[in-house]
Amino acid sequence: MIAAQYLRILYLNTLFNKQQIMVDALTKNNNYAQELVKNQILAPYQKSWTNVILTQAESHFNNIKLEQQNAYIELNKLLGVPLDSAIIITDTLTYAVIEPFKPEGDFWESNPVYKMAKQ
């Protein structure tokens, strides 16, 4: 159970880092939209979409942060230490890059969709 909880924390750390990048990018996007509205290039109602998307990203970011805090509390409970003990885990999961499937030989010639498109 402790190992599973540790892996959950690693997963949440990975999500947290990726969501932080997304929030930063969407904040920049929102700032660009404000400038475009100020320069009358973009309609104000279109800028509202950047606010909506940024709010959704921030909400998701905060949900991940809360889930991460709960995971730490659960880990403390499993370890038998006080629930408010400060355990800091900064590791993340790294994903292996998978090469896409590269058809070889007469793959396309025997593919029924390709044959139909060819006709």
C-alpha positions as CSV (number, residue, x, y, z in Angstrom):
1,M,0.0,0.0,0.0
2,I,2.9,2.4,0.8
3,A,4.5,1.7,-2.6
4,A,1.2,2.3,-4.4
5,Q,0.7,5.5,-2.5
6,Y,4.2,6.6,-3.4
7,L,3.5,5.9,-7.1
8,R,0.3,7.9,-6.8
9,I,2.3,10.9,-5.4
10,L,4.8,10.6,-8.2
11,Y,1.9,10.6,-10.7
12,L,0.3,13.6,-9.1
13,N,3.7,15.4,-9.1
14,T,3.9,14.8,-12.8
15,L,0.4,16.1,-13.4
16,F,1.1,19.1,-11.2
17,N,4.2,20.1,-13.1
18,K,2.4,19.7,-16.5
19,Q,-0.6,21.6,-15.3
20,Q,1.6,24.4,-14.0
21,I,3.1,24.8,-17.5
22,M,-0.4,24.9,-19.0
23,V,-1.6,27.6,-16.5
24,D,1.5,29.7,-17.3
25,A,0.9,29.4,-21.1
26,L,-2.8,30.2,-20.7
27,T,-1.9,33.2,-18.6
28,K,0.3,34.5,-21.3
29,N,-2.4,33.8,-23.8
30,N,-4.9,35.8,-21.7
31,N,-2.4,38.7,-21.6
32,Y,-2.0,38.6,-25.3
33,A,-5.8,38.6,-25.8
34,Q,-6.0,41.7,-23.5
35,E,-3.5,43.5,-25.6
36,L,-5.4,42.5,-28.8
37,V,-8.6,43.9,-27.4
38,K,-6.9,47.1,-26.2
39,N,-5.6,47.5,-29.8
40,Q,-9.1,46.7,-31.2
41,I,-7.8,43.7,-33.1
42,L,-9.9,41.2,-31.2
43,A,-13.5,41.5,-30.2
44,P,-14.1,41.7,-26.4
45,Y,-16.4,38.7,-26.4
46,Q,-13.7,36.5,-28.0
47,K,-11.3,37.5,-25.2
48,S,-13.8,36.1,-22.7
49,W,-13.0,32.6,-24.0
50,T,-9.4,33.0,-22.8
51,N,-10.8,33.9,-19.3
52,V,-12.9,30.8,-19.3
53,I,-10.1,28.5,-20.4
54,L,-7.7,30.0,-17.9
55,T,-10.2,29.7,-15.1
56,Q,-10.8,26.0,-16.0
57,A,-7.0,25.3,-16.1
58,E,-6.5,27.1,-12.7
59,S,-9.4,25.0,-11.2
60,H,-7.9,21.8,-12.5
61,F,-4.5,22.9,-11.1
62,N,-6.0,23.6,-7.7
63,N,-7.8,20.2,-7.7
64,I,-4.5,18.4,-8.4
65,K,-2.9,20.4,-5.6
66,L,-5.6,19.3,-3.2
67,E,-5.5,15.7,-4.3
68,Q,-1.7,15.8,-3.8
69,Q,-2.2,17.1,-0.2
70,N,-4.6,14.3,0.5
71,A,-2.2,11.7,-0.9
72,Y,0.5,13.0,1.5
73,I,-1.9,12.6,4.4
74,E,-2.8,9.1,3.3
75,L,0.9,8.2,3.0
76,N,1.5,9.6,6.5
77,K,-1.3,7.4,7.8
78,L,0.1,4.3,6.1
79,L,3.6,5.1,7.5
80,G,2.1,5.5,11.0
81,V,3.5,9.0,11.5
82,P,1.4,12.0,12.6
83,L,-0.8,13.2,9.7
84,D,0.6,16.7,9.7
85,S,4.2,15.4,9.3
86,A,6.0,17.1,6.4
87,I,7.1,14.5,3.9
88,I,8.4,16.1,0.7
89,I,8.5,14.0,-2.5
90,T,9.6,15.9,-5.5
91,D,10.2,13.0,-7.9
92,T,8.1,12.6,-11.0
93,L,7.3,9.9,-13.4
94,T,9.1,9.9,-16.8
95,Y,7.3,8.5,-19.7
96,A,8.9,6.3,-22.3
97,V,8.7,7.5,-25.8
98,I,7.0,5.0,-28.1
99,E,7.9,5.0,-31.7
100,P,4.9,5.1,-34.0
101,F,4.0,2.1,-36.1
102,K,5.8,2.2,-39.4
103,P,4.2,-0.1,-42.0
104,E,6.6,-2.2,-44.1
105,G,6.4,-3.8,-47.4
106,D,3.1,-4.2,-49.1
107,F,1.0,-3.1,-46.1
108,W,-0.8,-0.3,-47.9
109,E,-1.5,-2.5,-51.0
110,S,-3.3,-5.1,-48.8
111,N,-5.2,-2.5,-46.7
112,P,-8.9,-2.5,-47.7
113,V,-9.4,1.2,-46.9
114,Y,-6.4,2.1,-49.1
115,K,-7.8,-0.1,-51.9
116,M,-11.2,1.6,-51.7
117,A,-9.6,5.1,-51.7
118,K,-7.5,4.2,-54.7
119,Q,-10.5,3.3,-56.8
